[in-house]
Amino acid sequence: MVSLFGQGLGPAEGVQPRVSLKSGFPKQLANVQVTFDGKPAPLLYVQDNQINTIVPWSLRVGATTEICVVYKEAITNCLDRPVASVAPGVFMTGDGIHAAALNQDGSINSSTNPAKPGSIVSIFVNGLGPISPAQPDGSIVGMPLPVNTVPWGVGCLFATIQTGAYFTSVVEVKYEGPVPFQAAGVSQINFTPSFESGATCSRNVQLLNGDPYTGMFSPQFVIWTAGQ
């Protein structure tokens, strides 16, 4: 999912589509269309200054894609951007620091409702790469659930005082995959933000793929935990 910002991109008042498991997200909304290399993309939200859209699955990794917005048949200036295999992004709260997370009982994780020691926390992310079986652009994921083909873990980033070198300790992931009845490309990761030693992984948390020293990482985020 990506957001485009500008002027004259759509209607003055923001518009969100009505979607269903059958229809998915539309590729034209309130006279707005977004294309990647001429291919219409599913639309999540359109407004004069901002559009939220879903990048088509078919784009070629390593290539450059041309992104254009059309509003009332008038085309805006187009942008060229590189296409990556993954672009992990965690959905965040308004402060841009804490993840928009759920506690094990389904309640919202917050300063007044932190996760209990040893409990499971759920975060929501996108940009984790392809899923199998492949889903149509803008479709809503149903049952049985597809799976993410790129494995991701969760870890905490620490620094040693002596050397200043960083390393990541990995916590236990209970589930990593698509979210049922959400747009294809949105994933949920359930993990326990604590280690066997009892230490808590709640700050400087990252998603990681591959080796903790050399793999791919998401931006850092924070989880509210009891005693934090």
N, C-alpha and C positions, 0 to 999 in steps of 0.2 A: 504494500500500500504506500502511496506517495501523495504528498500535497503540493499543489501548484499555487503560487501567489502572484497577484498582479492587479490590474484594473480592467474593468469592462469584460470580465470573464464569464459573467452570468447575471441572473436577476439580482435586484437589490436585496431582496429577502432570501435567505438561504432555503434550499429545497432538498429534502431527502426522499428517496424513492420508497414506495411500498413494495416489499419483496415477499416472496414465498419460497418454499422448498422447490417448487416447480419452476417459478419464473427466474429466480436469481436476481442479480443486479442488472439494471438496464444499461445499454450503451448509448442512449440518448435520454436527456432529462432536462426539462424546462428550456428546450431549444439549445442545449449545450451538448457538445461532443468533444471527446479527447481522443487523439489518435497517436499511436506509436508506430512509426514507419507506415503510416496510412491505415493501420489496423485499429478500429474502434475499441476503446477500453471500457470496462464496467465502471459505473459512476456511483459513488457512495454519498456525495454531497456536492452541491454546486451553489455558488454565490458570486457576487460581483468581484470580490477580492480573493476568493479561495475556492479551489476544487480539490476534493479528495477522490482518488481513483485507484484502480488496481492495475498493475503492470501485467500485460498479457504473458502467459506462460511461454509462448512460442518464440520470444525474442532470443537472438543468438548471443550466448555468453562470450564476452571478449570483444564484441562489436560495439558500435555506437548507434544509438537509436534517435530518431528525430521525433520530438514530442510537440504536437500542435493542439491548440484549442480552437474550436469553432463555436461561435455564439450567434444565433440568428443568421446563419449562413455566412458570417463574416469571420475570416480566419485571423488569429492573432499572429504575432511574431512566434517563430518556432524555436525550440531549444534542442541542442544535441547533448546527449549524456551517455556515458559508458554503461554497459550492461554487465553486472557482476553475477556470479553463480549464487551468492548469498549476500544478504545485507541485514543481519540480525538486529531487530529493534524491539525493545520491551515497551509495552504500553505503560505510561507513567501517569501519576497524579499531577495536579496543577502546579506543584512546586518543581517539577522536572527532576526531582531527586529520588523520591520514593516510587517504587513500582505500584501499579494498580493491581493489588493482590487480594486474594481471598484466603481467610483462615480455613482450617480443616472443617469447621462446622458450617462453612458457606458464608459467614459474615465478612464484612469488609475489613481488611487489615488496616489499622490506623494507630495513632499515638495513644488513643483511649481504648483501643481494642487490639492489642498486640498479639502475635502468635505465642502460644504456650511452648515451653521447652519440650522438644521431642515431637511436636506436632508437625503436620504437613501443611505447606503453603502452596497456593496455586498462583502462577503468574501467566500473563497472556502476551504473546509475541507474534511478530510476522517477519518475513524475509529469511526464513530458515532453509530455503531451497525447495526442490521439487517434492511432490508427494506421489505415492503409488497406491492404487491405479490413478493415472492422471485425471484431473477434473476439468470441465469446461471453464473458460474465463468467467468470473463473476458468479459461479454456481455456489449453492449452499450445500455444505457437506451433510450427508445423511448417514444412515446406518446400512451396512457395516462400515465402520470408519476406515478411510485409507490410512497409510502410514507415511511418516517423513522418511525420505531416503538418505538424508544427511544426519548422522547422529550428533546430538548436542548434550553436553553436560552442564553442571552448575558448579561454580567454585568461588572462593573468596581470594581476593588479591591482597597479599601481605608484602611488607618491605622489611628487610633485615637492617637493623641499626648499624651494624658493622660495615656492611658493604653498600647498602642502599639498593641492592638487587631485589627484584620483584619475583615472586613465585606464586602459584595458585594451588590451593588445596581444594580438592573436589569433594562435594557432599553427595549424599545418596539421592538419585532421581527415581521417583516412583512411576512417573508417566511423562512421556514426551511425544506429542503428536497433535493432529488436527482437533479442533474444538467442534463437537457435534452441533449441527444446525447453525453454524456460523459460516462466513465467507471462506471459500477454499483459499488457503494461504495463511489463515490465522491459526496459531498453535497454542496449546496449553502445556505448561511444564509444572508438574507437581513434585516438590522436593522437601526434604527435612532440613531446615537451616541450622543444623548442628552436626558435630563430629562425634565419633565414638568416645573421644576424650572428654566430651561435655562442653567444649568450646563452641561458641555460636558464630555462624556465618550470616551476618545480617547487614554489614556495611561492605562497600567495595565488592558487591556481588556481581558476577559476570556469567554469561553463557559462554561456553567454549566448545570448540570442535577440534579434536586432535590432541597433540601433546600440550600439557599445561605451560610449557616454556615457549613453544614455537607455533602453536595452533592459531586458529581464528577466534576472535573474541568479539563480544557485543560491548556497547558502552556500559559503564558501571551503573548500578542502582542500589537502593537500600530497602530493606524489609524491616517493619516494626516487629520487635520481639520483646517478650517480657524481660524486664531487667535492663533494657537498653537505655 
